[in-house]
């Protein structure tokens, strides 16, 4: 059974920083893409950033220059460094991983990020 566990969420003031981490455990291998999504109340879950196994990454326009995604393939871990946080960044952040041997993605349960003064 595969589990993705996110950590690092919390409450910060505008302009603050957080580092989210997501670690996969269980029988998971050959991970192609790793990504972070977020969902605020009343909205749909949306892609924030993704990174391929070879390293190329993409970002939602609203986080370019503020967020950085990175991965550790040896540890099946993905991180999201978030700087200059804004109130509109507040949401539940979900980790997603796609493996080459299945079409069904793996999802974490989410970690809450709150940005307020």
C-alpha positions, 0 to 999 in steps of 0.5 A, spaced: 500 500 500 502 506 498 502 512 502 503 519 501 504 524 507 505 531 507 508 535 512 510 543 513 504 546 513 502 551 518 500 559 519 504 564 517 503 572 516 503 575 509 510 575 506 512 569 510 515 562 508 514 555 509 517 549 506 512 543 505 514 536 504 511 530 501 514 523 502 512 516 499 512 510 502 510 503 500 511 499 494 512 505 489 517 506 484 518 509 477 515 515 479 515 520 473 511 526 475 511 529 482 506 535 484 503 540 489 496 542 488 492 546 492 484 547 494 481 553 498 474 553 500 469 553 495 474 552 489 477 546 485 483 543 486 488 546 482 496 545 480 501 549 483 507 546 481 510 540 478 516 536 477 518 531 472 523 525 473 528 529 469 528 535 473 524 540 468 518 544 473 512 548 471 509 553 476 502 556 476 503 563 474 501 566 480 507 563 484 512 564 479 518 567 482 516 565 489 515 558 490 520 552 488 519 545 487 524 540 488 525 532 489 529 527 492 528 521 487 532 516 492 527 518 498 521 519 493 520 525 496 518 532 493 518 539 497 515 546 495 519 552 498 514 557 499 516 565 499 513 571 500 506 568 501 500 572 500 493 571 503 491 568 497 496 562 497 492 560 503 489 553 502 490 545 503 496 543 499 496 536 496 502 532 494 501 528 488 505 522 484 504 519 478 508 512 477 510 509 470 506 503 471 499 505 473 494 511 470 492 512 477 495 517 481 497 517 488 495 523 493 496 525 500 491 527 505 493 534 504 496 539 509 493 546 511 497 553 509 494 559 513 496 566 511 494 572 515 496 577 519 
